[in-house]
Amino acid sequence: MVKKARHRGELLKTIVDSSGMKIESVARKAGYSRTSYYNHINDADLSIHILFKYGQAVNYDFSNEFPEILELAKIKNSTPTTLAQAIREIDHWKEKYFSLLEKYNSILETKKS
């Protein structure tokens, strides 16, 4: 039996409605406009990044429905506590950026040929 994908926008609407908060307030706390909220609740494949932000705004954990959202929470809560950790994290992302930039430039070069 194939499990039907859940309509993420409808779930968002249900959670926001049950929160008792005003839509405008929830949208603003999540970093979106009221218009964006209405677009989001109509999106069956709404990004888990967006769901995560709304979850924080209404204090709801969407990880029960979408376990992949736990990875976002880990990233969000992985603030370095020492200077050495911060420097290692900066170096990690700098190396990742340079690597991707080199790949991108390589692709551009092959497209020019």
Gaussian input, Z-matrix of N, CA and C with variables (Angstrom, degrees):
# hf/3-21g

backbone

0 1
 N
 C     1     B1
 C     2     B2     1     A1
 N     3     B3     2     A2     1     D1
 C     4     B4     3     A3     2     D2
 C     5     B5     4     A4     3     D3
 N     6     B6     5     A5     4     D4
 C     7     B7     6     A6     5     D5
 C     8     B8     7     A7     6     D6
 N     9     B9     8     A8     7     D7
 C    10    B10     9     A9     8     D8
 C    11    B11    10    A10     9     D9
 N    12    B12    11    A11    10    D10
 C    13    B13    12    A12    11    D11
 C    14    B14    13    A13    12    D12
 N    15    B15    14    A14    13    D13
 C    16    B16    15    A15    14    D14
 C    17    B17    16    A16    15    D15
 N    18    B18    17    A17    16    D16
 C    19    B19    18    A18    17    D17
 C    20    B20    19    A19    18    D18
 N    21    B21    20    A20    19    D19
 C    22    B22    21    A21    20    D20
 C    23    B23    22    A22    21    D21
 N    24    B24    23    A23    22    D22
 C    25    B25    24    A24    23    D23
 C    26    B26    25    A25    24    D24
 N    27    B27    26    A26    25    D25
 C    28    B28    27    A27    26    D26
 C    29    B29    28    A28    27    D27
 N    30    B30    29    A29    28    D28
 C    31    B31    30    A30    29    D29
 C    32    B32    31    A31    30    D30
 N    33    B33    32    A32    31    D31
 C    34    B34    33    A33    32    D32
 C    35    B35    34    A34    33    D33
 N    36    B36    35    A35    34    D34
 C    37    B37    36    A36    35    D35
 C    38    B38    37    A37    36    D36
 N    39    B39    38    A38    37    D37
 C    40    B40    39    A39    38    D38
 C    41    B41    40    A40    39    D39
 N    42    B42    41    A41    40    D40
 C    43    B43    42    A42    41    D41
 C    44    B44    43    A43    42    D42
 N    45    B45    44    A44    43    D43
 C    46    B46    45    A45    44    D44
 C    47    B47    46    A46    45    D45
 N    48    B48    47    A47    46    D46
 C    49    B49    48    A48    47    D47
 C    50    B50    49    A49    48    D48
 N    51    B51    50    A50    49    D49
 C    52    B52    51    A51    50    D50
 C    53    B53    52    A52    51    D51
 N    54    B54    53    A53    52    D52
 C    55    B55    54    A54    53    D53
 C    56    B56    55    A55    54    D54
 N    57    B57    56    A56    55    D55
 C    58    B58    57    A57    56    D56
 C    59    B59    58    A58    57    D57
 N    60    B60    59    A59    58    D58
 C    61    B61    60    A60    59    D59
 C    62    B62    61    A61    60    D60
 N    63    B63    62    A62    61    D61
 C    64    B64    63    A63    62    D62
 C    65    B65    64    A64    63    D63
 N    66    B66    65    A65    64    D64
 C    67    B67    66    A66    65    D65
 C    68    B68    67    A67    66    D66
 N    69    B69    68    A68    67    D67
 C    70    B70    69    A69    68    D68
 C    71    B71    70    A70    69    D69
 N    72    B72    71    A71    70    D70
 C    73    B73    72    A72    71    D71
 C    74    B74    73    A73    72    D72
 N    75    B75    74    A74    73    D73
 C    76    B76    75    A75    74    D74
 C    77    B77    76    A76    75    D75
 N    78    B78    77    A77    76    D76
 C    79    B79    78    A78    77    D77
 C    80    B80    79    A79    78    D78
 N    81    B81    80    A80    79    D79
 C    82    B82    81    A81    80    D80
 C    83    B83    82    A82    81    D81
 N    84    B84    83    A83    82    D82
 C    85    B85    84    A84    83    D83
 C    86    B86    85    A85    84    D84
 N    87    B87    86    A86    85    D85
 C    88    B88    87    A87    86    D86
 C    89    B89    88    A88    87    D87
 N    90    B90    89    A89    88    D88
 C    91    B91    90    A90    89    D89
 C    92    B92    91    A91    90    D90
 N    93    B93    92    A92    91    D91
 C    94    B94    93    A93    92    D92
 C    95    B95    94    A94    93    D93
 N    96    B96    95    A95    94    D94
 C    97    B97    96    A96    95    D95
 C    98    B98    97    A97    96    D96
 N    99    B99    98    A98    97    D97
 C   100   B100    99    A99    98    D98
 C   101   B101   100   A100    99    D99
 N   102   B102   101   A101   100   D100
 C   103   B103   102   A102   101   D101
 C   104   B104   103   A103   102   D102
 N   105   B105   104   A104   103   D103
 C   106   B106   105   A105   104   D104
 C   107   B107   106   A106   105   D105
 N   108   B108   107   A107   106   D106
 C   109   B109   108   A108   107   D107
 C   110   B110   109   A109   108   D108
 N   111   B111   110   A110   109   D109
 C   112   B112   111   A111   110   D110
 C   113   B113   112   A112   111   D111
 N   114   B114   113   A113   112   D112
 C   115   B115   114   A114   113   D113
 C   116   B116   115   A115   114   D114
 N   117   B117   116   A116   115   D115
 C   118   B118   117   A117   116   D116
 C   119   B119   118   A118   117   D117
 N   120   B120   119   A119   118   D118
 C   121   B121   120   A120   119   D119
 C   122   B122   121   A121   120   D120
 N   123   B123   122   A122   121   D121
 C   124   B124   123   A123   122   D122
 C   125   B125   124   A124   123   D123
 N   126   B126   125   A125   124   D124
 C   127   B127   126   A126   125   D125
 C   128   B128   127   A127   126   D126
 N   129   B129   128   A128   127   D127
 C   130   B130   129   A129   128   D128
 C   131   B131   130   A130   129   D129
 N   132   B132   131   A131   130   D130
 C   133   B133   132   A132   131   D131
 C   134   B134   133   A133   132   D132
 N   135   B135   134   A134   133   D133
 C   136   B136   135   A135   134   D134
 C   137   B137   136   A136   135   D135
 N   138   B138   137   A137   136   D136
 C   139   B139   138   A138   137   D137
 C   140   B140   139   A139   138   D138
 N   141   B141   140   A140   139   D139
 C   142   B142   141   A141   140   D140
 C   143   B143   142   A142   141   D141
 N   144   B144   143   A143   142   D142
 C   145   B145   144   A144   143   D143
 C   146   B146   145   A145   144   D144
 N   147   B147   146   A146   145   D145
 C   148   B148   147   A147   146   D146
 C   149   B149   148   A148   147   D147
 N   150   B150   149   A149   148   D148
 C   151   B151   150   A150   149   D149
 C   152   B152   151   A151   150   D150
 N   153   B153   152   A152   151   D151
 C   154   B154   153   A153   152   D152
 C   155   B155   154   A154   153   D153
 N   156   B156   155   A155   154   D154
 C   157   B157   156   A156   155   D155
 C   158   B158   157   A157   156   D156
 N   159   B159   158   A158   157   D157
 C   160   B160   159   A159   158   D158
 C   161   B161   160   A160   159   D159
 N   162   B162   161   A161   160   D160
 C   163   B163   162   A162   161   D161
 C   164   B164   163   A163   162   D162
 N   165   B165   164   A164   163   D163
 C   166   B166   165   A165   164   D164
 C   167   B167   166   A166   165   D165
 N   168   B168   167   A167   166   D166
 C   169   B169   168   A168   167   D167
 C   170   B170   169   A169   168   D168
 N   171   B171   170   A170   169   D169
 C   172   B172   171   A171   170   D170
 C   173   B173   172   A172   171   D171
 N   174   B174   173   A173   172   D172
 C   175   B175   174   A174   173   D173
 C   176   B176   175   A175   174   D174
 N   177   B177   176   A176   175   D175
 C   178   B178   177   A177   176   D176
 C   179   B179   178   A178   177   D177
 N   180   B180   179   A179   178   D178
 C   181   B181   180   A180   179   D179
 C   182   B182   181   A181   180   D180
 N   183   B183   182   A182   181   D181
 C   184   B184   183   A183   182   D182
 C   185   B185   184   A184   183   D183
 N   186   B186   185   A185   184   D184
 C   187   B187   186   A186   185   D185
 C   188   B188   187   A187   186   D186
 N   189   B189   188   A188   187   D187
 C   190   B190   189   A189   188   D188
 C   191   B191   190   A190   189   D189
 N   192   B192   191   A191   190   D190
 C   193   B193   192   A192   191   D191
 C   194   B194   193   A193   192   D192
 N   195   B195   194   A194   193   D193
 C   196   B196   195   A195   194   D194
 C   197   B197   196   A196   195   D195
 N   198   B198   197   A197   196   D196
 C   199   B199   198   A198   197   D197
 C   200   B200   199   A199   198   D198
 N   201   B201   200   A200   199   D199
 C   202   B202   201   A201   200   D200
 C   203   B203   202   A202   201   D201
 N   204   B204   203   A203   202   D202
 C   205   B205   204   A204   203   D203
 C   206   B206   205   A205   204   D204
 N   207   B207   206   A206   205   D205
 C   208   B208   207   A207   206   D206
 C   209   B209   208   A208   207   D207
 N   210   B210   209   A209   208   D208
 C   211   B211   210   A210   209   D209
 C   212   B212   211   A211   210   D210
 N   213   B213   212   A212   211   D211
 C   214   B214   213   A213   212   D212
 C   215   B215   214   A214   213   D213
 N   216   B216   215   A215   214   D214
 C   217   B217   216   A216   215   D215
 C   218   B218   217   A217   216   D216
 N   219   B219   218   A218   217   D217
 C   220   B220   219   A219   218   D218
 C   221   B221   220   A220   219   D219
 N   222   B222   221   A221   220   D220
 C   223   B223   222   A222   221   D221
 C   224   B224   223   A223   222   D222
 N   225   B225   224   A224   223   D223
 C   226   B226   225   A225   224   D224
 C   227   B227   226   A226   225   D225
 N   228   B228   227   A227   226   D226
 C   229   B229   228   A228   227   D227
 C   230   B230   229   A229   228   D228
 N   231   B231   230   A230   229   D229
 C   232   B232   231   A231   230   D230
 C   233   B233   232   A232   231   D231
 N   234   B234   233   A233   232   D232
 C   235   B235   234   A234   233   D233
 C   236   B236   235   A235   234   D234
 N   237   B237   236   A236   235   D235
 C   238   B238   237   A237   236   D236
 C   239   B239   238   A238   237   D237
 N   240   B240   239   A239   238   D238
 C   241   B241   240   A240   239   D239
 C   242   B242   241   A241   240   D240
 N   243   B243   242   A242   241   D241
 C   244   B244   243   A243   242   D242
 C   245   B245   244   A244   243   D243
 N   246   B246   245   A245   244   D244
 C   247   B247   246   A246   245   D245
 C   248   B248   247   A247   246   D246
 N   249   B249   248   A248   247   D247
 C   250   B250   249   A249   248   D248
 C   251   B251   250   A250   249   D249
 N   252   B252   251   A251   250   D250
 C   253   B253   252   A252   251   D251
 C   254   B254   253   A253   252   D252
 N   255   B255   254   A254   253   D253
 C   256   B256   255   A255   254   D254
 C   257   B257   256   A256   255   D255
 N   258   B258   257   A257   256   D256
 C   259   B259   258   A258   257   D257
 C   260   B260   259   A259   258   D258
 N   261   B261   260   A260   259   D259
 C   262   B262   261   A261   260   D260
 C   263   B263   262   A262   261   D261
 N   264   B264   263   A263   262   D262
 C   265   B265   264   A264   263   D263
 C   266   B266   265   A265   264   D264
 N   267   B267   266   A266   265   D265
 C   268   B268   267   A267   266   D266
 C   269   B269   268   A268   267   D267
 N   270   B270   269   A269   268   D268
 C   271   B271   270   A270   269   D269
 C   272   B272   271   A271   270   D270
 N   273   B273   272   A272   271   D271
 C   274   B274   273   A273   272   D272
 C   275   B275   274   A274   273   D273
 N   276   B276   275   A275   274   D274
 C   277   B277   276   A276   275   D275
 C   278   B278   277   A277   276   D276
 N   279   B279   278   A278   277   D277
 C   280   B280   279   A279   278   D278
 C   281   B281   280   A280   279   D279
 N   282   B282   281   A281   280   D280
 C   283   B283   282   A282   281   D281
 C   284   B284   283   A283   282   D282
 N   285   B285   284   A284   283   D283
 C   286   B286   285   A285   284   D284
 C   287   B287   286   A286   285   D285
 N   288   B288   287   A287   286   D286
 C   289   B289   288   A288   287   D287
 C   290   B290   289   A289   288   D288
 N   291   B291   290   A290   289   D289
 C   292   B292   291   A291   290   D290
 C   293   B293   292   A292   291   D291
 N   294   B294   293   A293   292   D292
 C   295   B295   294   A294   293   D293
 C   296   B296   295   A295   294   D294
 N   297   B297   296   A296   295   D295
 C   298   B298   297   A297   296   D296
 C   299   B299   298   A298   297   D297
 N   300   B300   299   A299   298   D298
 C   301   B301   300   A300   299   D299
 C   302   B302   301   A301   300   D300
 N   303   B303   302   A302   301   D301
 C   304   B304   303   A303   302   D302
 C   305   B305   304   A304   303   D303
 N   306   B306   305   A305   304   D304
 C   307   B307   306   A306   305   D305
 C   308   B308   307   A307   306   D306
 N   309   B309   308   A308   307   D307
 C   310   B310   309   A309   308   D308
 C   311   B311   310   A310   309   D309
 N   312   B312   311   A311   310   D310
 C   313   B313   312   A312   311   D311
 C   314   B314   313   A313   312   D312
 N   315   B315   314   A314   313   D313
 C   316   B316   315   A315   314   D314
 C   317   B317   316   A316   315   D315
 N   318   B318   317   A317   316   D316
 C   319   B319   318   A318   317   D317
 C   320   B320   319   A319   318   D318
 N   321   B321   320   A320   319   D319
 C   322   B322   321   A321   320   D320
 C   323   B323   322   A322   321   D321
 N   324   B324   323   A323   322   D322
 C   325   B325   324   A324   323   D323
 C   326   B326   325   A325   324   D324
 N   327   B327   326   A326   325   D325
 C   328   B328   327   A327   326   D326
 C   329   B329   328   A328   327   D327
 N   330   B330   329   A329   328   D328
 C   331   B331   330   A330   329   D329
 C   332   B332   331   A331   330   D330
 N   333   B333   332   A332   331   D331
 C   334   B334   333   A333   332   D332
 C   335   B335   334   A334   333   D333
 N   336   B336   335   A335   334   D334
 C   337   B337   336   A336   335   D335
 C   338   B338   337   A337   336   D336

   B1=1.4496
   B2=1.5292
   B3=1.3224
   B4=1.4539
   B5=1.5245
   B6=1.3197
   B7=1.4628
   B8=1.5236
   B9=1.3202
   B10=1.4600
   B11=1.5236
   B12=1.3418
   B13=1.4694
   B14=1.5246
   B15=1.2937
   B16=1.4544
   B17=1.5231
   B18=1.3122
   B19=1.4727
   B20=1.5229
   B21=1.3235
   B22=1.4667
   B23=1.5195
   B24=1.3239
   B25=1.4605
   B26=1.5175
   B27=1.3407
   B28=1.4681
   B29=1.5221
   B30=1.3312
   B31=1.4658
   B32=1.5255
   B33=1.3307
   B34=1.4627
   B35=1.5221
   B36=1.3304
   B37=1.4645
   B38=1.5250
   B39=1.3295
   B40=1.4640
   B41=1.5260
   B42=1.3347
   B43=1.4671
   B44=1.5303
   B45=1.3255
   B46=1.4707
   B47=1.5264
   B48=1.3318
   B49=1.4665
   B50=1.5311
   B51=1.3369
   B52=1.4647
   B53=1.5332
   B54=1.3376
   B55=1.4726
   B56=1.5278
   B57=1.3343
   B58=1.4567
   B59=1.5229
   B60=1.2998
   B61=1.4715
   B62=1.5255
   B63=1.3200
   B64=1.4585
   B65=1.5266
   B66=1.3269
   B67=1.4622
   B68=1.5184
   B69=1.3084
   B70=1.4611
   B71=1.5274
   B72=1.3198
   B73=1.4624
   B74=1.5288
   B75=1.3228
   B76=1.4647
   B77=1.5268
   B78=1.3250
   B79=1.4662
   B80=1.5258
   B81=1.3151
   B82=1.4664
   B83=1.5282
   B84=1.3522
   B85=1.4622
   B86=1.5291
   B87=1.3317
   B88=1.4661
   B89=1.5210
   B90=1.3465
   B91=1.4600
   B92=1.5179
   B93=1.3280
   B94=1.4650
   B95=1.5242
   B96=1.3309
   B97=1.4599
   B98=1.5299
   B99=1.3243
   B100=1.4659
   B101=1.5298
   B102=1.3179
   B103=1.4656
   B104=1.5221
   B105=1.3275
   B106=1.4668
   B107=1.5192
   B108=1.3288
   B109=1.4613
   B110=1.5279
   B111=1.3181
   B112=1.4631
   B113=1.5317
   B114=1.3224
   B115=1.4663
   B116=1.5278
   B117=1.3225
   B118=1.4630
   B119=1.5201
   B120=1.3234
   B121=1.4716
   B122=1.5317
   B123=1.3247
   B124=1.4614
   B125=1.5283
   B126=1.3081
   B127=1.4603
   B128=1.5323
   B129=1.3280
   B130=1.4668
   B131=1.5178
   B132=1.3316
   B133=1.4652
   B134=1.5253
   B135=1.3046
   B136=1.4570
   B137=1.5298
   B138=1.3139
   B139=1.4595
   B140=1.5271
   B141=1.3367
   B142=1.4667
   B143=1.5188
   B144=1.3327
   B145=1.4652
   B146=1.5300
   B147=1.3232
   B148=1.4668
   B149=1.5247
   B150=1.3445
   B151=1.4680
   B152=1.5231
   B153=1.3219
   B154=1.4633
   B155=1.5265
   B156=1.3305
   B157=1.4716
   B158=1.5254
   B159=1.3386
   B160=1.4664
   B161=1.5279
   B162=1.3204
   B163=1.4617
   B164=1.5146
   B165=1.3332
   B166=1.4622
   B167=1.5318
   B168=1.3258
   B169=1.4688
   B170=1.5256
   B171=1.3406
   B172=1.4716
   B173=1.5286
   B174=1.3428
   B175=1.4598
   B176=1.5277
   B177=1.3364
   B178=1.4683
   B179=1.5202
   B180=1.3195
   B181=1.4563
   B182=1.5293
   B183=1.3278
   B184=1.4600
   B185=1.5264
   B186=1.3316
   B187=1.4594
   B188=1.5252
   B189=1.3246
   B190=1.4714
   B191=1.5208
   B192=1.3161
   B193=1.4586
   B194=1.5282
   B195=1.3363
   B196=1.4638
   B197=1.5312
   B198=1.3342
   B199=1.4680
   B200=1.5251
   B201=1.3412
   B202=1.4620
   B203=1.5218
   B204=1.3145
   B205=1.4609
   B206=1.5347
   B207=1.3229
   B208=1.4644
   B209=1.5237
   B210=1.3267
   B211=1.4637
   B212=1.5278
   B213=1.3412
   B214=1.4644
   B215=1.5255
   B216=1.3168
   B217=1.4612
   B218=1.5230
   B219=1.3500
   B220=1.4607
   B221=1.5205
   B222=1.3266
   B223=1.4626
   B224=1.5265
   B225=1.3386
   B226=1.4590
   B227=1.5282
   B228=1.3447
   B229=1.4618
   B230=1.5207
   B231=1.3219
   B232=1.4580
   B233=1.5306
   B234=1.2868
   B235=1.4623
   B236=1.5169
   B237=1.3431
   B238=1.4644
   B239=1.5262
   B240=1.3179
   B241=1.4715
   B242=1.5242
   B243=1.3327
   B244=1.4602
   B245=1.5271
   B246=1.3116
   B247=1.4546
   B248=1.5327
   B249=1.3170
   B250=1.4690
   B251=1.5340
   B252=1.3289
   B253=1.4698
   B254=1.5207
   B255=1.3145
   B256=1.4670
   B257=1.5244
   B258=1.3183
   B259=1.4661
   B260=1.5301
   B261=1.3354
   B262=1.4737
   B263=1.5250
   B264=1.3159
   B265=1.4664
   B266=1.5364
   B267=1.3079
   B268=1.4722
   B269=1.5239
   B270=1.3269
   B271=1.4651
   B272=1.5276
   B273=1.3282
   B274=1.4696
   B275=1.5259
   B276=1.3205
   B277=1.4657
   B278=1.5240
   B279=1.3231
   B280=1.4581
   B281=1.5317
   B282=1.3370
   B283=1.4637
   B284=1.5251
   B285=1.2908
   B286=1.4713
   B287=1.5330
   B288=1.3173
   B289=1.4588
   B290=1.5248
   B291=1.3310
   B292=1.4632
   B293=1.5268
   B294=1.3124
   B295=1.4584
   B296=1.5284
   B297=1.3204
   B298=1.4657
   B299=1.5247
   B300=1.3195
   B301=1.4567
   B302=1.5281
   B303=1.3188
   B304=1.4600
   B305=1.5294
   B306=1.3314
   B307=1.4680
   B308=1.5294
   B309=1.3085
   B310=1.4616
   B311=1.5286
   B312=1.3332
   B313=1.4620
   B314=1.5194
   B315=1.3174
   B316=1.4604
   B317=1.5292
   B318=1.3009
   B319=1.4689
   B320=1.5152
   B321=1.3221
   B322=1.4628
   B323=1.5272
   B324=1.3105
   B325=1.4669
   B326=1.5236
   B327=1.3167
   B328=1.4751
   B329=1.5177
   B330=1.3170
   B331=1.4762
   B332=1.5363
   B333=1.3396
   B334=1.4622
   B335=1.5276
   B336=1.3181
   B337=1.4825
   B338=1.5017
   A1=108.91
   A2=116.54
   A3=122.34
   A4=109.16
   A5=114.57
   A6=119.82
   A7=109.19
   A8=116.37
   A9=121.13
   A10=109.92
   A11=114.87
   A12=120.10
   A13=109.62
   A14=114.66
   A15=120.61
   A16=110.31
   A17=116.84
   A18=122.75
   A19=106.89
   A20=115.94
   A21=120.85
   A22=112.66
   A23=117.05
   A24=120.17
   A25=112.27
   A26=116.23
   A27=119.79
   A28=111.11
   A29=116.08
   A30=119.39
   A31=110.48
   A32=116.43
   A33=120.52
   A34=110.57
   A35=116.91
   A36=120.96
   A37=111.18
   A38=116.55
   A39=121.04
   A40=111.29
   A41=115.92
   A42=120.41
   A43=110.89
   A44=116.69
   A45=120.03
   A46=109.97
   A47=117.19
   A48=120.54
   A49=110.97
   A50=116.28
   A51=119.18
   A52=112.53
   A53=117.06
   A54=119.72
   A55=112.13
   A56=116.37
   A57=120.26
   A58=113.25
   A59=117.16
   A60=121.04
   A61=109.43
   A62=115.81
   A63=120.30
   A64=109.02
   A65=115.49
   A66=121.49
   A67=111.20
   A68=117.34
   A69=121.05
   A70=111.11
   A71=116.40
   A72=121.18
   A73=110.94
   A74=116.31
   A75=120.97
   A76=110.32
   A77=116.07
   A78=120.92
   A79=110.50
   A80=116.91
   A81=121.23
   A82=110.59
   A83=117.17
   A84=120.34
   A85=111.61
   A86=116.52
   A87=120.80
   A88=111.51
   A89=116.55
   A90=120.43
   A91=113.43
   A92=116.87
   A93=121.61
   A94=110.38
   A95=114.74
   A96=120.32
   A97=108.57
   A98=115.13
   A99=120.22
   A100=110.01
   A101=117.24
   A102=121.84
   A103=110.54
   A104=115.93
   A105=119.72
   A106=110.67
   A107=116.66
   A108=120.23
   A109=110.66
   A110=117.02
   A111=120.13
   A112=111.22
   A113=117.08
   A114=119.24
   A115=110.55
   A116=116.68
   A117=121.03
   A118=112.04
   A119=118.07
   A120=118.95
   A121=112.13
   A122=117.43
   A123=120.87
   A124=112.56
   A125=117.16
   A126=122.40
   A127=110.29
   A128=116.26
   A129=121.12
   A130=112.05
   A131=117.09
   A132=122.13
   A133=111.56
   A134=116.59
   A135=122.50
   A136=110.30
   A137=115.96
   A138=121.92
   A139=111.43
   A140=115.38
   A141=118.01
   A142=111.18
   A143=117.10
   A144=120.10
   A145=110.12
   A146=115.39
   A147=120.19
   A148=109.93
   A149=117.18
   A150=120.34
   A151=111.08
   A152=115.61
   A153=120.55
   A154=110.56
   A155=116.77
   A156=120.58
   A157=111.40
   A158=116.64
   A159=119.02
   A160=110.80
   A161=116.46
   A162=119.94
   A163=111.72
   A164=116.11
   A165=119.54
   A166=110.86
   A167=116.60
   A168=120.72
   A169=111.89
   A170=117.18
   A171=120.29
   A172=112.42
   A173=115.38
   A174=120.97
   A175=111.67
   A176=115.01
   A177=121.28
   A178=108.90
   A179=115.92
   A180=121.98
   A181=109.98
   A182=116.19
   A183=121.62
   A184=112.48
   A185=118.57
   A186=120.38
   A187=112.59
   A188=118.04
   A189=119.83
   A190=110.34
   A191=116.14
   A192=121.29
   A193=112.29
   A194=116.33
   A195=122.18
   A196=108.97
   A197=117.48
   A198=120.87
   A199=114.23
   A200=117.44
   A201=119.94
   A202=112.40
   A203=117.11
   A204=120.89
   A205=111.13
   A206=117.16
   A207=120.66
   A208=111.21
   A209=117.40
   A210=120.84
   A211=110.86
   A212=116.55
   A213=119.82
   A214=111.03
   A215=115.61
   A216=119.69
   A217=110.70
   A218=116.74
   A219=120.03
   A220=110.38
   A221=116.59
   A222=120.92
   A223=110.15
   A224=116.35
   A225=121.52
   A226=111.19
   A227=116.57
   A228=120.67
   A229=113.42
   A230=117.95
   A231=119.63
   A232=111.30
   A233=116.00
   A234=121.52
   A235=109.05
   A236=117.42
   A237=119.23
   A238=111.21
   A239=115.35
   A240=119.55
   A241=112.62
   A242=116.62
   A243=119.50
   A244=109.20
   A245=115.22
   A246=120.71
   A247=110.47
   A248=117.00
   A249=121.05
   A250=110.56
   A251=117.24
   A252=120.78
   A253=110.47
   A254=116.53
   A255=120.77
   A256=110.77
   A257=116.67
   A258=120.55
   A259=110.28
   A260=117.32
   A261=120.42
   A262=110.66
   A263=116.93
   A264=120.85
   A265=110.71
   A266=116.97
   A267=121.21
   A268=109.84
   A269=116.37
   A270=120.32
   A271=111.62
   A272=116.01
   A273=120.08
   A274=110.79
   A275=116.88
   A276=120.44
   A277=111.92
   A278=116.59
   A279=120.06
   A280=109.92
   A281=116.72
   A282=121.06
   A283=110.85
   A284=116.59
   A285=120.77
   A286=110.13
   A287=116.65
   A288=121.28
   A289=110.78
   A290=116.44
   A291=119.75
   A292=111.33
   A293=116.56
   A294=120.48
   A295=111.03
   A296=116.41
   A297=120.36
   A298=111.67
   A299=116.67
   A300=120.97
   A301=110.90
   A302=116.95
   A303=120.58
   A304=111.09
   A305=117.26
   A306=120.73
   A307=110.21
   A308=116.31
   A309=121.20
   A310=110.58
   A311=116.77
   A312=120.56
   A313=111.71
   A314=116.38
   A315=120.85
   A316=110.84
   A317=116.35
   A318=121.00
   A319=110.04
   A320=117.43
   A321=120.94
   A322=110.72
   A323=116.78
   A324=120.93
   A325=111.02
   A326=117.45
   A327=119.90
   A328=110.72
   A329=117.72
   A330=121.51
   A331=110.83
   A332=117.08
   A333=121.23
   A334=111.30
   A335=116.31
   A336=121.19
   A337=113.08
   D1=130.31
   D2=179.98
   D3=-86.95
   D4=128.02
   D5=179.42
   D6=-79.71
   D7=126.18
   D8=179.81
   D9=-74.95
   D10=133.14
   D11=178.79
   D12=-65.52
   D13=140.15
   D14=-179.53
   D15=-79.75
   D16=139.08
   D17=177.65
   D18=-73.24
   D19=106.52
   D20=-174.32
   D21=-65.60
   D22=-36.77
   D23=179.15
   D24=-64.59
   D25=-41.78
   D26=178.63
   D27=-64.80
   D28=-39.47
   D29=176.49
   D30=-61.93
   D31=-43.73
   D32=177.52
   D33=-57.00
   D34=-47.12
   D35=179.66
   D36=-59.01
   D37=-44.71
   D38=179.90
   D39=-59.59
   D40=-44.93
   D41=-178.07
   D42=-67.59
   D43=-43.65
   D44=-179.90
   D45=-64.64
   D46=-43.44
   D47=178.82
   D48=-60.17
   D49=-41.50
   D50=-177.76
   D51=-75.92
   D52=-13.74
   D53=-179.67
   D54=-71.93
   D55=-24.74
   D56=-177.93
   D57=80.88
   D58=0.13
   D59=179.76
   D60=-87.59
   D61=154.96
   D62=176.87
   D63=-72.11
   D64=142.84
   D65=-177.93
   D66=-56.74
   D67=-44.90
   D68=-178.78
   D69=-60.39
   D70=-39.87
   D71=-179.95
   D72=-67.11
   D73=-44.42
   D74=179.24
   D75=-62.10
   D76=-47.52
   D77=-179.08
   D78=-60.13
   D79=-44.61
   D80=-179.41
   D81=-63.38
   D82=-44.07
   D83=179.48
   D84=-63.64
   D85=-30.94
   D86=179.24
   D87=-81.86
   D88=-11.56
   D89=179.01
   D90=94.43
   D91=21.26
   D92=-178.58
   D93=-126.56
   D94=167.85
   D95=175.58
   D96=-90.53
   D97=167.51
   D98=177.67
   D99=-62.63
   D100=-38.62
   D101=178.02
   D102=-61.64
   D103=-43.20
   D104=178.02
   D105=-61.05
   D106=-40.03
   D107=178.30
   D108=-56.09
   D109=-46.02
   D110=-179.35
   D111=-65.63
   D112=-34.96
   D113=174.09
   D114=-66.53
   D115=-38.54
   D116=-179.16
   D117=-65.29
   D118=-41.69
   D119=-177.14
   D120=-71.19
   D121=-13.59
   D122=176.55
   D123=-93.71
   D124=-2.13
   D125=-176.20
   D126=-96.36
   D127=109.66
   D128=-179.16
   D129=-65.37
   D130=-30.83
   D131=-177.97
   D132=-108.99
   D133=39.81
   D134=-178.65
   D135=-54.32
   D136=136.12
   D137=-178.97
   D138=-58.55
   D139=140.43
   D140=177.50
   D141=-67.51
   D142=-23.24
   D143=175.88
   D144=-63.39
   D145=-41.30
   D146=179.02
   D147=-68.86
   D148=-44.04
   D149=177.18
   D150=-58.44
   D151=-40.45
   D152=179.77
   D153=-59.01
   D154=-44.63
   D155=-179.84
   D156=-64.10
   D157=-43.51
   D158=177.06
   D159=-64.80
   D160=-38.31
   D161=178.13
   D162=-59.10
   D163=-40.89
   D164=176.80
   D165=-65.97
   D166=-36.71
   D167=-177.77
   D168=-66.72
   D169=-37.43
   D170=-177.38
   D171=-106.06
   D172=6.36
   D173=179.95
   D174=58.82
   D175=51.79
   D176=178.52
   D177=-126.46
   D178=137.59
   D179=-179.96
   D180=-97.32
   D181=104.53
   D182=179.66
   D183=-78.04
   D184=-0.74
   D185=-176.51
   D186=-68.41
   D187=-18.96
   D188=175.33
   D189=-64.66
   D190=-40.29
   D191=179.84
   D192=-85.39
   D193=-34.66
   D194=-175.91
   D195=-132.76
   D196=88.33
   D197=-176.88
   D198=-57.34
   D199=-25.14
   D200=-179.37
   D201=-64.83
   D202=-15.58
   D203=179.12
   D204=-70.16
   D205=-19.05
   D206=178.43
   D207=-62.35
   D208=-33.88
   D209=178.00
   D210=-62.02
   D211=-38.68
   D212=177.61
   D213=-63.76
   D214=-40.69
   D215=-179.86
   D216=-64.27
   D217=-38.67
   D218=178.83
   D219=-63.98
   D220=-44.44
   D221=179.67
   D222=-63.58
   D223=-44.49
   D224=-178.23
   D225=-62.34
   D226=-35.65
   D227=-174.93
   D228=-96.80
   D229=10.88
   D230=-177.16
   D231=-97.40
   D232=56.45
   D233=178.67
   D234=-78.88
   D235=128.54
   D236=178.69
   D237=-63.51
   D238=143.93
   D239=-177.88
   D240=-104.43
   D241=-13.84
   D242=177.91
   D243=-126.42
   D244=163.11
   D245=178.03
   D246=-63.00
   D247=-40.09
   D248=-179.61
   D249=-61.99
   D250=-41.98
   D251=177.69
   D252=-63.81
   D253=-41.90
   D254=179.94
   D255=-62.77
   D256=-42.46
   D257=179.61
   D258=-65.46
   D259=-41.87
   D260=177.49
   D261=-61.56
   D262=-41.58
   D263=179.79
   D264=-65.75
   D265=-42.45
   D266=177.45
   D267=-60.38
   D268=-46.81
   D269=179.54
   D270=-61.70
   D271=-40.89
   D272=178.70
   D273=-58.64
   D274=-50.27
   D275=-176.94
   D276=-70.90
   D277=-31.76
   D278=176.72
   D279=-64.88
   D280=-45.04
   D281=178.50
   D282=-63.94
   D283=-40.95
   D284=178.45
   D285=-62.62
   D286=-42.40
   D287=178.74
   D288=-62.42
   D289=-47.83
   D290=-179.43
   D291=-61.91
   D292=-40.21
   D293=178.88
   D294=-61.76
   D295=-46.46
   D296=178.78
   D297=-65.95
   D298=-37.47
   D299=178.17
   D300=-63.54
   D301=-41.52
   D302=177.61
   D303=-63.45
   D304=-42.38
   D305=177.82
   D306=-62.89
   D307=-43.38
   D308=179.77
   D309=-61.23
   D310=-47.44
   D311=179.18
   D312=-62.53
   D313=-36.47
   D314=177.55
   D315=-63.91
   D316=-42.02
   D317=178.04
   D318=-64.04
   D319=-42.33
   D320=178.14
   D321=-61.06
   D322=-41.29
   D323=179.74
   D324=-62.96
   D325=-41.28
   D326=-179.58
   D327=-70.17
   D328=-30.81
   D329=178.20
   D330=-70.20
   D331=-33.12
   D332=-179.81
   D333=-68.86
   D334=-31.20
   D335=-176.24
   D336=-72.30

